[in-house]
Amino acid sequence: MNVFNPAQFRAQFPALQDAGVYLDSAATALKPEAVVEATQQFYSLSAGNVHRSQFVEAQRLTARYEAAREKVAQLLNAPDDKTIVWTRGTTESINMVAQCYARPRLQPGDEIIVSVAEHHANLVPWLMVAQQTGAKVVKLPLNAQRLPDVDLLPELITPRSRILALGQMSNVTGGCPDLARAITFAHSAGMVVMVDGAQGA
């Protein structure tokens, strides 16, 4: 296993060549040199829409697009590349999970557990789907370290608990809750877990 080398990683990002620190990746992620070069090459040498045209360049772009889906599926150990869905960002993705997955499954009185430290992108969609379905949002408080108090989950989980929505990392403090423990508690109760990984990406 390779040991993470921060200096080597940082060197891949042109915008980090000064001494600054960039802390807004969830809003706009910096691009490594390889992405900048690939984007420049695409805009300079390519023209065509994926899944729309039959000319050679469009077919080549479609093949590359789908190859990227296969690579991401392998990286995530997904059972099938058809389970990978491209979206414009985390906010859209969480809204899709809330509206397309959760909304048809939630009944009045069901519960969605969300920590009080969540970014609005992982709070508002659950408030909306709760209002639409009659489900209830249950708030997971913070512990003394200002992290979601995962140890309280066994007390909060009831037979009506259906979803746990939890951020991988706080966008305010940078703190990380014990996701493995939270997921174990939730899964042992038959709950689905939705992790907002934007801040930790």
PyMOL commands that set and color helices and strands:
alter all, ss='L'
color gray80, all
select helices_A, chain A and resi 6-10+14-16+33-45+56-75+81-83+90-105+120-122+124-133+150-156+179-188
alter helices_A, ss='H'
color red, helices_A
select strands_A, chain A and resi 111-115+136-140+161-167+192-196
alter strands_A, ss='S'
color yellow, strands_A
deselect
rebuild
show_as cartoon
